[in-house]
């Protein structure tokens, strides 16, 4: 007895679909590398070489796939990690900056402020006064916001 419609085994992947799937796999590899190696010196050229693409092509495809550039995604990962380190309170802002892979304290502070809404020193100070919140909840509540959607500078952590 034959059913109506093709089963998944009978479907053929067209060259366009196959190419798009390979591209998505490449973009996932780049994103996974950023997630894993965020503290290492990474640039678009190095990321692109890892998936055999040009830097321009990688940037365009990554933005189409994830809605932001590879550099923006990398900086968001670094800021997320910096937030966790600053909440611990045992490192200075400068130490955290270099530990998460940033080479410029100015760029780190600017990007942190843009994503979080307060400078890293203010965040560290305020986080020290937040007691009784489990780490997993603090991480969710304080997650950086991408695409310049941070609340006004006078926003509070809690």
ZIURKA-V193804 format. One record per pair of residues at least 4 apart in sequence whose C-alpha atoms are under 7 Angstrom apart, sorted by the first residue. I is the first residue (numbers start at 1). J is the second residue. D is the distance in Angstrom with one decimal. If there is no record, write none. Layout:
i={I | I}
j={J | J}
d={D | D}
This chain:
i={6 | 6 | 7 | 13 | 13 | 14 | 15 | 16 | 17 | 18 | 19 | 20 | 21 | 22 | 23 | 24 | 25 | 26 | 26 | 27 | 27 | 28 | 29 | 30 | 30 | 31 | 32 | 33 | 34 | 34 | 35 | 38 | 38 | 38 | 38 | 38 | 39 | 39 | 39 | 40 | 41 | 42 | 43 | 44 | 44 | 44 | 45 | 45 | 46 | 48 | 48 | 48 | 48 | 48 | 49 | 53 | 53 | 54 | 55 | 56 | 57 | 58 | 59 | 59 | 59 | 60 | 61 | 62 | 62 | 62 | 63 | 63 | 63 | 68 | 68 | 69 | 70 | 71 | 72 | 73 | 74 | 75 | 76 | 77 | 78 | 78 | 79 | 79 | 80 | 80 | 80 | 81 | 81 | 82 | 82 | 82 | 83 | 84 | 85 | 85 | 86 | 86 | 87 | 87 | 87 | 89 | 89 | 91 | 91 | 92 | 93 | 93 | 93 | 94 | 94 | 95 | 96 | 97 | 97 | 97 | 97 | 98 | 98 | 102 | 104 | 105 | 106 | 107 | 108 | 109 | 109 | 109 | 110 | 111 | 112 | 112 | 112 | 113 | 113 | 113 | 113 | 114 | 114 | 115 | 115 | 115 | 115 | 115 | 116 | 116 | 116 | 117 | 117 | 117 | 117 | 118 | 118 | 118 | 119 | 120 | 121 | 122 | 123 | 124 | 126 | 126 | 133 | 133 | 134 | 135 | 136 | 137 | 138 | 139 | 142 | 145 | 145 | 151}
j={10 | 11 | 11 | 17 | 18 | 18 | 19 | 20 | 21 | 22 | 23 | 24 | 25 | 26 | 27 | 28 | 29 | 30 | 51 | 31 | 62 | 32 | 33 | 34 | 47 | 35 | 36 | 37 | 38 | 74 | 77 | 74 | 77 | 78 | 100 | 101 | 99 | 100 | 101 | 101 | 101 | 46 | 47 | 48 | 55 | 70 | 49 | 55 | 50 | 52 | 53 | 54 | 55 | 58 | 53 | 57 | 58 | 58 | 59 | 60 | 61 | 62 | 63 | 69 | 70 | 64 | 65 | 66 | 69 | 70 | 67 | 68 | 69 | 72 | 73 | 73 | 74 | 75 | 76 | 77 | 78 | 79 | 80 | 81 | 82 | 100 | 83 | 112 | 84 | 143 | 144 | 85 | 100 | 86 | 96 | 100 | 87 | 88 | 89 | 96 | 91 | 124 | 124 | 127 | 128 | 124 | 128 | 95 | 96 | 96 | 97 | 120 | 121 | 98 | 105 | 99 | 100 | 101 | 102 | 105 | 108 | 102 | 103 | 108 | 108 | 109 | 110 | 111 | 112 | 113 | 119 | 120 | 114 | 115 | 116 | 119 | 120 | 117 | 118 | 119 | 120 | 148 | 150 | 144 | 145 | 146 | 148 | 150 | 144 | 145 | 150 | 150 | 151 | 152 | 153 | 122 | 123 | 153 | 123 | 124 | 125 | 126 | 127 | 128 | 130 | 157 | 137 | 138 | 138 | 139 | 140 | 141 | 142 | 143 | 157 | 149 | 150 | 155}
d={5.6 | 6.5 | 6.7 | 6.1 | 6.0 | 6.0 | 6.0 | 6.2 | 6.1 | 6.3 | 6.2 | 6.2 | 6.2 | 6.3 | 6.2 | 6.1 | 6.2 | 6.3 | 6.0 | 6.2 | 6.1 | 6.0 | 6.1 | 6.3 | 6.3 | 6.2 | 6.1 | 5.7 | 5.1 | 6.0 | 6.7 | 6.3 | 6.7 | 6.2 | 6.9 | 6.6 | 6.6 | 4.6 | 3.9 | 5.5 | 6.4 | 6.4 | 6.3 | 5.9 | 5.7 | 6.8 | 6.1 | 5.1 | 6.4 | 6.0 | 5.0 | 5.7 | 5.3 | 5.9 | 6.0 | 6.4 | 6.1 | 6.1 | 6.1 | 6.3 | 6.1 | 5.8 | 6.1 | 5.9 | 6.3 | 6.2 | 6.1 | 5.9 | 6.2 | 6.4 | 4.7 | 4.5 | 5.0 | 6.2 | 6.6 | 6.3 | 6.1 | 6.2 | 6.2 | 6.3 | 6.3 | 6.1 | 6.1 | 6.3 | 6.1 | 5.5 | 6.0 | 6.1 | 6.6 | 6.6 | 6.4 | 6.4 | 6.7 | 6.0 | 6.0 | 6.4 | 6.1 | 6.6 | 7.0 | 6.7 | 6.8 | 5.0 | 5.9 | 5.2 | 6.5 | 6.5 | 6.4 | 6.0 | 6.4 | 6.3 | 6.0 | 6.5 | 6.4 | 6.5 | 6.6 | 6.0 | 6.2 | 6.8 | 5.5 | 6.3 | 6.4 | 5.2 | 6.1 | 6.3 | 6.1 | 6.0 | 6.1 | 6.0 | 5.9 | 6.0 | 6.2 | 6.3 | 6.1 | 6.2 | 5.8 | 6.4 | 6.4 | 4.9 | 4.8 | 4.6 | 6.9 | 6.3 | 6.4 | 5.3 | 5.3 | 6.1 | 6.4 | 5.4 | 5.2 | 6.6 | 5.7 | 5.1 | 5.6 | 6.0 | 5.0 | 6.2 | 6.2 | 5.4 | 6.2 | 6.0 | 6.2 | 6.1 | 5.9 | 6.3 | 6.8 | 7.0 | 6.6 | 6.2 | 6.3 | 6.1 | 6.4 | 6.1 | 5.9 | 5.8 | 7.0 | 5.9 | 5.8 | 6.3}
